[in-house]
Amino acid sequence: MNALIELDEISKNYGSFRALDRVSLKIESGITSLLGPNGAGKSTLIKVLLGLLRATTGTGRLMEFQLGRQNRQIREQVGYMPEDDCYLSGLSGVESVQLSAQLSRFPRLEALRRGHEILDFCGMGQERYRTVETYSTGMRQKLRFAQALVHDPPILILDEPTSGLDPGERESMLNRIKILAREKGKAVLLCTHILPDVQAVSDAVVILASGRVRVSEQLEQLSVPTEPSLRVKVLGDIDAFQSQLEQAGLPIKTGVNGAITVEGHHEELAERIWQLARQAGVGVRSIEPSRNSLEEIFLTAVREQPDGHS
Ligand SMILES: Nc1ncnc2c1ncn2[C@@H]1O[C@H](COP(=O)(O)OP(=O)(O)OP(=O)(O)O)[C@@H](O)[C@H]1O
């Protein structure tokens, strides 16, 4: 597939400090989550993509437009939802979204029509007529989201879109993001610290640390462990079961939540585990192929030194 965003060896220095270090990336349609610890360079990368900062070295393109050279065209293709509030005081919610559409050169009435349409999509009711100063955190999030979407851009860059939302609102926001990617065909770059959100919606994951790309992969691929293994949950004395597995010489790891991971190929192993569980007097609740958790993937990636050593 042809990537919508492609970066080739992009570096960005602030004085003598290198915030992005030879970042090469391809971002395709679907939802890509951008993760990284504080100070990893995520905001710098977003600003370079939006043309708000010029890369020190390297090249890149967003669709057919060159970074640093065609910034106006790039901004027309991108809807950016910043993490912080961005509104003019005294305007109502709908007027704020209308203004964003007018700034994208839509005529006043068409901008108003789009404003209402997008606020309906965002689940904003009559509160759209109140001034934004009176809005709760959740309403402000929806407003920023609506402002990013109103000109119907093919690419969305969303900075922490679910932070501060209650569980119900968070789920609704994630559903809207999924609709935009799956049904409207938009490419979404989701910048977040909330790993369950990443797990819930992402097609691909990029992990930055110390300005370098540590991981750039489809989530599905990342979750598959390098060595095949089974994750077993039992009812009963888990220690007795573990001893039984050890006596039988099976390579095991005690996992989280009372599960034991047994390394080996699935077919022969499952049968053997059933037998050993019976001998240990425990019941098998579940046996399933193990998956790498996103938390493990993230921690391993950010601990790794840039030269590839842990
Ligand atoms: N204008 C600037 N001048 C000097 N250093 C900067 C500037 N902006 C950012 N930095 C530094 O560059 C590094 C990357 O910052 P950046 O804001 O891109 O990280 P981030 O991944 O977005 O972090 P966070 O998750 O905390 O927002 C940090 O060490 C930061 O202190």
The ligand as an SDF file (V2000), in Angstrom:
LIG
                    3D

 31 33  0  0  0  0  0  0  0  0999 V2000
   11.3900   24.6900   22.0540 N   0  0  0  0  0  0  0  0  0  0  0  0
   12.1920   23.8110   22.6460 C   0  0  0  0  0  0  0  0  0  0  0  0
   13.4510   24.1270   22.9920 N   0  0  0  0  0  0  0  0  0  0  0  0
   14.2900   23.2430   23.5730 C   0  0  0  0  0  0  0  0  0  0  0  0
   13.9550   21.9610   23.8450 N   0  0  0  0  0  0  0  0  0  0  0  0
   12.6970   21.5770   23.5370 C   0  0  0  0  0  0  0  0  0  0  0  0
   11.7610   22.4740   22.9360 C   0  0  0  0  0  0  0  0  0  0  0  0
   10.5960   21.7930   22.7270 N   0  0  0  0  0  0  0  0  0  0  0  0
   10.7950   20.5440   23.2070 C   0  0  0  0  0  0  0  0  0  0  0  0
   12.0560   20.4200   23.6830 N   0  0  0  0  0  0  0  0  0  0  0  0
   12.6540   19.2090   24.2550 C   0  0  0  0  0  0  0  0  0  0  0  0
   12.6060   18.2010   23.2420 O   0  0  0  0  0  0  0  0  0  0  0  0
   12.2960   16.9260   23.8220 C   0  0  0  0  0  0  0  0  0  0  0  0
   11.0650   16.3650   23.1380 C   0  0  0  0  0  0  0  0  0  0  0  0
    9.9670   17.1790   23.4920 O   0  0  0  0  0  0  0  0  0  0  0  0
    8.4860   16.8680   22.9980 P   0  0  0  0  0  0  0  0  0  0  0  0
    7.6010   17.9320   23.5790 O   0  0  0  0  0  0  0  0  0  0  0  0
    8.4920   16.7010   21.5330 O   0  0  0  0  0  0  0  0  0  0  0  0
    8.2250   15.4600   23.7030 O   0  0  0  0  0  0  0  0  0  0  0  0
    6.8390   14.6690   23.9060 P   0  0  0  0  0  0  0  0  0  0  0  0
    7.1160   13.2730   23.5390 O   0  0  0  0  0  0  0  0  0  0  0  0
    5.7470   15.3770   23.1960 O   0  0  0  0  0  0  0  0  0  0  0  0
    6.6390   14.7750   25.4780 O   0  0  0  0  0  0  0  0  0  0  0  0
    5.2400   14.8380   26.3350 P   0  0  0  0  0  0  0  0  0  0  0  0
    4.6480   13.4790   26.2900 O   0  0  0  0  0  0  0  0  0  0  0  0
    5.7630   15.1810   27.7010 O   0  0  0  0  0  0  0  0  0  0  0  0
    4.3980   15.9250   25.7440 O   0  0  0  0  0  0  0  0  0  0  0  0
   12.1320   17.1730   25.3240 C   0  0  0  0  0  0  0  0  0  0  0  0
   13.3460   16.8520   25.9580 O   0  0  0  0  0  0  0  0  0  0  0  0
   11.8510   18.6620   25.4070 C   0  0  0  0  0  0  0  0  0  0  0  0
   12.3160   19.1860   26.6410 O   0  0  0  0  0  0  0  0  0  0  0  0
  1  2  1  0
  2  3  1  0
  2  7  2  0
  3  4  2  0
  4  5  1  0
  5  6  2  0
  6  7  1  0
  6 10  1  0
  7  8  1  0
  8  9  2  0
  9 10  1  0
 10 11  1  0
 11 12  1  0
 11 30  1  0
 12 13  1  0
 13 14  1  0
 13 28  1  0
 14 15  1  0
 15 16  1  0
 16 17  2  0
 16 18  1  0
 16 19  1  0
 19 20  1  0
 20 21  2  0
 20 22  1  0
 20 23  1  0
 23 24  1  0
 24 25  2  0
 24 26  1  0
 24 27  1  0
 28 29  1  0
 28 30  1  0
 30 31  1  0
M  END
$$$$
